[in-house]
Amino acid sequence: MPRPPVHLITTPKAWAVYIAPVRLEIVETMRMVAPCSIAELAEATDRPADTLYRHIEKLRKVGVVVDAGFRRSGRRFEQVFDLAGDDFRPQFRDTSPRVVNKMFDDATKSIAKILLRTTRDAAAAEQIVYGPEDRNASVKFEHAWLTPEEFVQLRELLFGVKRFMDARKASRGASKEPSQEAAREAAHSKDGPRDGRRDARLYLATFAAVPVHRRRSARAVVEGRASAAASGHGAPDGKPRADAPAKVAAKASAKSAASSRKPRRKN
């Protein structure tokens, strides 16, 4: 039975369970190999099986992982797990700025940790090739001024990268979405996918686009407005008047001159 395309996570607590780096990697692997047993998941993630049980249980309690019954494995039966959806998105009941911003910040931190660990492990094993022509890794950092409409275009481009990766989770290049059976076979195969492209290997791709907030300049704007409001030079709409800086400076100069005329107290 195919999974629903999207499963919504509706509480910050459930989101915190899902977005933890180890569990996020588990879920991403299960998108390729589930329904699967703990033993199969351990092989696909290269993690000890006994460390995965508690993570699966936490994901099951928040509804991300579901029980998929039992199946025979040799002379015994093993429990099988699947995902509640093929993808996961937050949709909290509380949409206050504090909650929404924390959600995004937590997700970014978790993904950054996964990226750093993956890069570190690949570099330690000398798996990164970055020659003049032959390269197997790429990293970019860009700033640009975007209108709201242009950000929507950028977001769609990033979702295009996601769709490209999703279509290759099993066969890494199949012309259509592969079956879950093909996904498990490809993920467990040490020789790569069996679709005529044995040179394919597992890749991690991360992408983000966030508005830039300069702390020092933003603080200066806030302090300037507070100073203008306190001195009575604020405009009716809350913005400082154009002549406010000059008036504040003149007031400060007069106060300094008055202070200098005061007689000093003798000790």
C-alpha positions in Angstrom: 0.0 0.0 0.0 1.6 3.3 -1.0 2.2 5.9 1.7 0.3 9.3 1.7 2.5 11.9 -0.1 2.7 14.2 2.9 2.2 13.7 6.6 1.6 16.9 8.6 3.3 17.4 12.0 1.0 19.6 14.1 2.9 20.2 17.4 6.3 21.7 18.3 6.9 18.6 20.5 6.4 16.2 17.7 8.5 18.3 15.4 11.4 18.4 17.9 11.3 14.6 18.0 11.3 14.3 14.2 13.9 16.9 13.5 16.7 15.6 15.7 19.7 14.8 13.5 19.8 11.0 14.0 16.1 10.6 13.7 16.0 12.8 10.6 18.6 10.6 9.0 16.6 7.5 10.0 13.4 8.9 8.4 15.2 9.9 5.2 16.7 6.4 5.0 13.3 4.8 5.6 11.9 6.8 2.7 14.2 4.6 0.5 14.0 1.2 2.3 10.7 1.0 4.3 8.7 -1.1 5.0 11.7 -2.5 6.8 12.9 -4.3 9.9 15.3 -2.8 12.4 18.1 -5.1 11.0 17.5 -3.8 7.5 17.5 -0.2 8.7 20.7 -0.8 10.6 22.4 -2.1 7.5 21.1 0.9 5.4 22.1 3.5 7.9 25.4 1.8 9.0 24.3 2.0 12.6 24.1 -0.7 15.3 20.6 -2.1 15.4 20.4 -1.8 19.2 20.8 2.0 19.0 17.9 2.3 16.6 15.1 0.9 18.7 14.6 3.9 21.0 14.6 6.3 18.0 12.0 4.2 16.2 9.9 4.1 19.3 10.0 7.9 19.7 9.1 8.4 16.1 6.3 5.9 16.5 4.9 7.8 19.5 4.6 11.1 17.6 3.1 9.4 14.5 6.0 9.6 12.1 6.7 5.9 12.1 3.9 3.3 12.0 3.8 -0.5 12.7 3.6 -2.5 9.4 3.1 -5.9 10.9 5.4 -8.9 11.1 7.1 -11.1 8.5 9.1 -14.3 8.5 12.9 -14.0 8.5 14.3 -17.5 8.4 12.8 -19.4 11.4 11.6 -16.4 13.2 9.3 -13.4 12.7 10.5 -9.9 12.8 8.6 -6.6 13.2 8.4 -4.3 10.2 8.0 -0.5 10.3 7.0 2.1 7.7 6.5 5.8 7.5 3.2 7.6 8.0 3.9 9.6 4.8 6.5 9.9 2.1 7.3 13.4 3.2 6.8 15.5 6.4 5.9 19.1 6.8 5.1 21.2 9.9 1.7 22.7 10.3 1.3 23.9 13.8 -1.9 25.1 15.4 0.2 27.9 17.1 1.5 30.0 14.3 2.9 32.8 16.4 6.3 34.3 15.2 8.2 32.8 18.2 7.0 29.3 17.5 7.4 29.4 13.7 10.9 30.9 13.9 12.0 28.4 16.5 10.7 25.6 14.3 12.7 26.8 11.3 15.8 27.5 13.3 15.8 24.0 14.9 15.4 22.4 11.4 18.3 24.4 10.0 20.6 23.5 12.9 19.7 19.8 12.6 20.3 19.7 8.8 23.6 21.7 9.2 24.8 19.1 11.7 24.1 16.3 9.3 25.8 18.1 6.5 28.9 18.8 8.6 29.2 15.2 9.8 28.7 13.8 6.2 31.3 16.2 4.8 33.7 15.4 7.6 33.4 11.6 7.2 33.8 11.9 3.4 36.8 14.1 3.7 38.4 11.9 6.4 38.0 8.9 4.0 39.4 11.0 1.1 36.3 10.5 -0.9 35.9 14.1 -2.2 37.3 14.7 -5.7 37.7 18.4 -6.6 40.0 18.7 -9.5 40.0 21.2 -12.4 37.6 19.0 -14.4 36.8 15.9 -12.3 34.6 16.7 -9.3 32.2 14.8 -7.2 31.2 17.5 -4.7 29.9 21.1 -4.9 29.4 23.8 -2.3 28.1 27.4 -2.9 27.3 30.4 -0.8 25.3 33.3 -2.3 23.8 36.6 -1.4 21.3 38.5 -3.6 18.5 41.1 -3.3 15.2 39.4 -4.0 11.7 40.7 -4.2 8.9 38.5 -2.7 8.1 37.3 -6.2 11.7 36.4 -6.9 11.9 34.5 -3.7 8.9 32.4 -4.8 10.8 31.6 -8.0 13.9 30.6 -6.0 11.9 28.4 -3.8 10.4 26.6 -6.8 13.9 26.0 -8.1 14.9 24.5 -4.8 11.8 22.3 -4.9 13.0 21.2 -8.3 16.2 19.9 -6.7 14.1 18.0 -4.2 12.0 16.5 -6.9 15.2 15.5 -8.8 16.6 13.8 -5.7 13.2 12.1 -4.8 13.0 10.5 -8.3 16.4 8.9 -7.7 16.1 7.6 -4.2 16.0 4.0 -5.5 17.5 3.7 -9.0 19.2 7.1 -9.0 18.2 8.0 -12.5 15.1 6.0 -13.4 12.8 7.7 -15.7 9.9 7.1 -13.4 9.3 6.7 -9.7 10.8 3.3 -8.6 8.8 0.8 -6.5 9.5 0.4 -2.8 10.9 -3.1 -3.5 13.4 -1.6 -6.0 14.2 1.1 -3.4 15.1 -1.5 -0.7 17.2 -3.5 -3.2 19.2 -0.5 -4.3 19.7 0.9 -0.8 21.0 -2.5 0.5 23.1 -3.3 -2.5 26.8 -2.6 -2.0 27.3 -2.6 -5.8 25.0 0.3 -6.4 21.7 0.3 -8.2 20.9 -2.5 -10.7 19.7 -0.3 -13.5 22.8 -0.1 -15.7 24.3 2.8 -13.7 26.7 1.0 -11.3 28.8 4.2 -11.0 26.0 5.9 -9.0 26.6 6.5 -5.3 24.6 7.9 -2.4 24.7 11.7 -2.2 23.5 14.2 0.3 22.0 17.5 -1.0 21.0 20.3 1.3 19.6 23.7 0.4 18.2 26.7 2.2 17.1 30.3 1.5 16.6 32.6 4.4 16.2 36.4 4.8 19.4 38.1 6.1 19.0 40.0 9.4 22.0 42.2 10.3 22.1 42.4 14.1 24.1 45.6 14.5 22.2 47.6 11.9 18.9 46.4 13.1 19.8 47.3 16.7 20.8 50.8 15.6 17.5 51.3 13.9 15.6 50.2 17.0 17.7 52.4 19.3 17.3 55.4 17.0 13.5 55.1 17.0 13.4 54.7 20.8 15.6 57.8 21.2 13.5 59.8 18.9 10.3 58.7 20.6 11.7 59.5 24.1 12.8 63.0 23.0 9.4 63.8 21.5 10.7 64.0 17.9 8.8 61.0 16.6 6.4 61.4 13.7 2.7 60.5 14.2 3.3 57.3 12.2 6.0 56.1 14.6 8.9 57.0 12.2 11.5 59.6 13.2 11.1 63.0 11.6 13.7 64.1 9.1 14.8 67.0 11.4 14.9 64.8 14.5 18.7 64.1 14.5 19.4 67.9 14.3 17.0 68.7 17.1 18.4 66.0 19.3 22.0 67.2 18.7 21.0 70.8 19.4 19.3 69.7 22.7 22.4 67.7 23.7 24.7 70.7 22.9 22.6 73.1 25.0 22.5 70.6 27.9 26.3 70.3 27.7 26.8 74.1 27.7 24.5 74.5 30.7 26.4 71.9 32.6 29.7 73.7 31.9 28.3 76.9 33.4 27.5 75.3 36.8 30.0 76.2 39.5 32.1 73.4 40.7 31.7 72.2 44.3 34.8 72.7 46.4 36.2 69.8 48.2 
